[in-house]
Amino acid sequence: MSKGKTQSVIKTDDDTLYYERCAGIDVHKTLLVVCLRIGRKTESRECGTTTGEIREMVNWLKGNRCQMVAMESTGSYWKPLYNIFEQENLPAMVVNAYHIKNVPGRKTDWNDAFWIAKCLAQGLLKPSFVPNREQRELRDMTRFRKSQIEERSRNINRLQKFLEGANIKLGSWLSDIEGKSSSELLELIIGKEDFTLDDVRQRMHGRLKSSPEEIFAAIEGYITPTQRKFLAHVMNIIKEQTRLIEITDEMIKASFSDEQKKAVEALDAIPGIGTVSAEQIVAETGTDMSCFRNQHSFSNWIGVAPGNNESAGKRKSGKTTHGNKTLKSTLSQCAKSAVKNKKSFFSAQYARLVTHRGKNRATMAVAHSMAIAIYFVLSGYDFKDLGSDYYNQFNREKKVNSHLKQLGKLGISLPDDLIDFIRAQSSG
C-alpha cells in the first residue's frame, strides 16, 4: 500500500464499542482516506484508487484483523472499492451520507474518515441495501436500457417539434408517431415531394380514426430539401436506437434467472406495470424481500413513502425522501399508467386524492400503494386488485347523508319514499 500521508495514532475516550476493530473510509475519485480503529486507538492513512493500491489497503486492514469497514455512498466511486472488498471477503457496509453528517466546523478528509470509523465502532451506522454482484450487473444493464429509452424518446420529441415547424401535423391525427402507418408516412414525406392522396391511402394500416383525406391535409406542409435530409437523418438515428434497445433487451432477458423471470411475470399482473418496468423493478430490488424490515421500510428505501416531520404536535412536512431515484422514477411512470385503468383500485385512489392534493401528490400516493403491492408480490403473495369501488364500501350511510344535504343546499328536495329507497339500497 502506498501510504502517502500517515496520521499519528490518536486515543479516543469511547467506553462501549460495537466493533473492537473497524475502519471508516472517506471515498474520492482519486483518493481514499482510511481511518482504522483498534479499541480506543486510531490510525489514518491515505492511498490511491487503483486496483493494486486498494488491494494493498485491504491487506493492511486484514492484517490488523479489521471486523467491518464503512464508507459513504459517494457517487459511483464506492463500487470498485466494494467489489474488491467482496472478493477479498472483507466485511463492508455502504451508508447513506445523510445519516453520518459530521460535526460542523470539522470538515476535512481525515475528520470524515475518523467520524465514520467512530460511528461504526459505536454501532450507530445503518447499512444501505447493496445487492450481490450478479444483481448489481443486472441493475447496470436495466439502468442503461432505461437511459437508452429516454434518449430515444427525446429524439422522437425533437422529431415532432421539427415536423410542427414544417407545419406537418402528423402527431395531431395519429396517436402513435412510432407506429407502422406513421413511419411509412414519414418516409413518404422524405422521399417524395409531390405525393398524392392515393400514396397516403397505401400507407395507412390498421384501424385509424382519421380518414385518408384528413391525414393528407395534415402532412401537406412546407419542407425544404435541407429539412428532408435532416429529417431522414433523425429518423435513421431513432431506428438505430430502436435496434440497440432490442439488443439490450435480449441481453437482459438472457441474464435473468428462472426465479427472476417468475417474479417479472407476477409483477406484470399489477395494473400499470408492464414487462420492461417489471424487469427494472426486479433488477433493482431482487427477489429476496427479507433484506427489508417490512413493506414500509421497502417503500421508504424506494423514496415513495410519505415523510414524517412532526414537532410540538404539528406535522411540518410529508415530503418523500430521495431514495432509489431509478426505481422512484419507474414507479411514478407506472402510477400514471395505472390510473388510466378506471376499473382498478389505483384509479379510485387517484380520483379520491387529486381534487384536494393535486396531481403530483396523488400520483406519488399511488406509487406508494404500488410499492407495497410489489413488496408482497415479491414475498410470494398473489396480487388482488381491490377494485374501483373499494372506497365506496365504507361509511355509505354518511355519504348518503352528505349527498342529500348538498341537494338540500341546492334547493332540491326528494320525496320521503325515494330517500328511504336510497338508504335501503346503500345499506344493502
N, C-alpha and C positions, 0 to 999 in steps of 0.2 A: 504493500500500500504506500503510495506516495503521500507522506504525511502532510506536507505543506506546513501550515501553522499548527502548532500544538499548544493548547492552553494547559496551564498547570492544574494540578489536582485541587479540587475545591471540596471542602467538607460542608455538608448541609445539616440542618437541625431537625429533620423529619423523624418522627417517632415510629409509627406503624407503616410498614412497607408492604404493598400488594405484590410487587416484584422485587426480589432482592438484587437481581442483575437484569438491567434493561437498558435500552438506548432510545434516544429521540433523534430524528434526522430532519434538518431543515433542507428541503429539496429545492434546487435551482436547475436551470438549463445546463450549465457547465460546472456547477459547484455543489458539493454536498458537505454540510457541516454536521458532524456526528458527535453527540454527547452520550458517553457511556457512564451509567451509574452502577456502582458496586457498593451496596449498603448505603452509607451516607457520604461516600466519596464519588466524585465525578471527574471524568477526563474527556476533553473535547479535541477533535481533530478535523481537519479539512481534507477532502480528496476530490478528484475529478469524477466525471460521469461516464468514462469509457468502461467497457465491459471488464477489462483487466483491472482497472482501479477499483471498481465495485467489488470484484471477487477478492481483492486484497483486503478491502474493508470488511467483507464478510468473514474472512479468515481471522481477522483481528477480533471481531465480535465473538465468533465461535470459540476462539482461543481463550477468551475471558468468560466462557460459559454463559453468554447472554441468553436470557429466557424469552424475551419479547422485544420487538422493535416497532416503533410507531413513527409515522410520517403523515404530513398533511396531503390531502388530495389536490395538489397544485397542478392545474392543467393536465397534461398527459405525461409530465416528467416523472411521476411516480411509477408508471407502468413498467419500464425496463428494470427499475430497481426491484419492484415487487416480483417480477418474473424470475430474476436471479435468486432472490430470497426463497422463492418457491422451489427452484431447482436444488438449492443447497440445503433444503429442509430447515431453514431458519424461520421460526415463527414471526410473523409480521402482521401489523394491522394498519389500515388506512383510515384516517379520521377526518371528519369534516372540519375545515379550518375555522368555521364559525364557532365551534364548540370549545376551542382551545385558544381563545383570544388572550394575548399576553397582557401583562400589566402596562398601562400607559406610561410612556417615558423610558421604556426599556427595550426599544425596538432595534435589535441587532441580530445578525445571523447566529452568533454564539448564544445570545439570550433566548432566541426562539428554540434552538435545539435543546438548551437546558430546561426551558419551560415544558416542552413536550415530554422530555425524559422524567421530569418531576411529576407531571400529571399522570404519566403512565405508571410510575412507581407507586403512586397513591391509589391506583385503581380508578381514576377519575375519567378515563377516556372510553368512549363508546365507539367500537369499530364500525365502519361503514360496510355495507354489503358488497363483497367482491366475489363474483362467481369464479369457478375454476377456469383453467387456461383454455379448454375447449369451448366453454361458454363465452369467454371473452373474445375468442377468434370469431365465433359466430356472430356476436354482437357487433364487431367491427364490420363484418360483411353486410349485415342488415342496415347499419347506420350509413354505410357507403351507398347502398341501394336507395335509401331514403333521400340522400343528397342528390343522387342521380335523377330521381323522380322530380324533386323540387326544381333542379336546374332545367329539366325538360319542360316543366310547367311554366317556368319563367320565359323560356323561349317561345312557347305557344302563346303566352300573353303578349309578347313582343310582336309575334306574327299577327295577332288580332288587331293590335294598335296600328300596325303597318297597313293592314287592309282597310281599317277605318279611315286612315289618312288618304288612301286612294279612293275613298267613297265606295268601297266594296263591302256590302252589308251582309256577308255570308253568316257571320255569327248571330245576327238578329233573327234569321229564319231557320237555321239548323242548330239544334241544341248541342250536338256533339261535333265540334270542329275537327276532331280526330277520326271521325267515322269514315267509312268507305266512300260514301257519297261526297263528303266534304273534301277528301283527299283527291278524288278524281276531278272534282270541280276546280280545285286549286291548280291541278296540273293543266286543266283546260285553259285557265286564265293565263298561266305562264307560257304555254306552248302555242296559243292561237290568239291572234289579235281580234279577228272578226268571227267570233263564234256565233252560232245560231241557237234558236230555241230547241231544235232537234238535237243539237250537241248536248244541251243541258238535260233533255229527257233521257238520253242514252246513259247518262252518268248518275242518275238518281236511282237508288236502290232501297229496298225495304219499304216500310210504311212511314211515309213522311207526311206531316200535317200540311206542309207548304206545297203549293202547286208548282209545276214547272215554270209557269208564267211569272209567279212571284219570285222564284229563285233567279230566273233570267234577269228580271228587273233589278234584283238586289246586287248581282255581281257585275252589272254593266257600269263599272266605274271608269275612272281615268287613271291609267297606269302607263308610265313611260318604259322604254326598253331597258333603261338602267334599273328601274324598280323591278322589272320582271326578272332580271339577272339576280338581284339581291333577294327577291322572294324565293327563287329557286335555291339559292344558297342556304337560306334559313330553313327551308323545308328539308334539304339534304342533311343539315345538322340535326334536326328533330328526328329524322329517320335513323340516323346513325346512333343517336342517343337511345332510341327505342330498341335498336338491335343490341346495344351494350347492356341495357337494363335486362333484356331477356337472357343474356349470358350470365349476368349476376344472379338472376332468379334461379337458373339451373344450378349454379354453384351452391347457392344457399340451400336449395331443396336436397341436393346430394349430401350436404353436411348435417342435415337433421337426422337424429336417431329415431327409432321406431316410437319410443316414448314421447319424444318431442312432436312427432307427426300426429300422434293421437291427441296431444294437448292442443295442437293447432285446429284439428277437426272439432274438438269440444268447444273451443273459444269461438269458432265460426258460427256456432248456434246462437250466440248473443247478438241481438239486433244492433246494427251499426258497425260490427266488426267483420271485415272481410278476411280473405286468406292472407293477403300481404300484411295487414295490420296484426293479425293473429301471429304470424311468423315474427314480426317485430316485437310483439309482447313477450313471446316465449324466449326469444333471443336475449331480451333484456332481463327477464326475471328468472328464467329457468323453470323447472317443473317442481322443485322442492320448496314448498311453502313453509317448511319448518325453520327456515332461516329468519322468518319474521315472527314476532310475538303473537300477533293476531291480524285480523283484517284492517284494523285501524292503523297499526304500525306499517302495514303494507301500503295503504293509501297515502300515509304521511311520507313514506320513502319516495313514492312517485311524485308527490307535491300537489295532490288534488284534495287533500283533507283540509277542512276549514281551520284556520288558526285559532288560538285561544289566548288572547292577550287581555287579561282582566285585572283591574286594580280597584280597590275600595268598593267592590260590588258592582262596578261598571265595566262592561265589555268595551275595550278601546278599539280593537281591530279583529277581524276574522279573515285576514289575508292568508292565502296559501303560501307554503314555503316553495323554494326553488325546486327542490327535489331532483328527480331524474328528468332532465329537460327533454330528452328524446321521447321518453315514454309519456310524459305530460302532454307534449305536442300531439303525439299519436292518439291519445285518449280524447283530447279536445276535438280532433277531427272526427273520431268515431262517434262522439257525443252529438256533433252537428248532423251526422248522418242518421243516428238512431232516432232523433226527434222527428224525422220526416215520416217514420212509420207510425201512423196515427193509432194503430191498434196496440202499441207497446206501452209498457209502464213508463219508460223513459220519456216518451212524448207527453204523457199525462203529467209527469213530474215537471217537465219544462214549462208546459202551459200553466201550471199552478204557480210557478215562481217568477216567470218572465214579466208579469204585469207589475210587480212591486219590487223586484230585484234587478231587473234589467237582463239583457241578453247574455252578457259575459258571465255574470254570476250564476244565472240559470244553467248555462252550458257547463260551467265548472261543477255545479251540483250534480248534474247528470253524469259527468266524467267521474265524480267521486262514487256515485252509485255503481257505475260500470266497473270501477276498480275493485269494489267489494265483491261484485259478481265474479270477476276474474279470479280473485283470491280463492273463492270457494270452488269454482270450476277446476282450478289447478290443484286444489286439495282433494279432488276426487268426486265432487258433487255434480249432479246434472243440473243444468240451467233450466229454470222455470220462470217464464215471463208472468209477472203479477197481473198484467193486463191494463188496458186504458181506463177501466172503471174502478181501479183499486181504491182511490181516494173517495169515491162516491159511496163506498160501503160503510163509511164511518160518519156518525153524527147526522144521519139522514133527517131525523126529526128537526134538528137545529137548522139544517139547511132549508128545509121546507118553510119553517117559520120565518127565516131570513128573507126568502124569496117572496112570501106573502106580505111581509112588512114593506118590502120595496115596491110591490104592486100597489099597496095602500098609499104610499107616498106619491105615486103617480096618479092617484085618484081612481084606481081600478079596484072594484070590489067584486069578489066572486061569490056565487051562491053557496050557502052552507053545505048543501048536499055535495057540491063539487069539491069543496075544501075537505069534507070528510072522506070523499073518494080518493083524493090526492094523498091524504095522510095514511089511508089504509094501504095504498099501493107502495108508499115509501117504507112502511113498516113490514110489508110482506116481502 
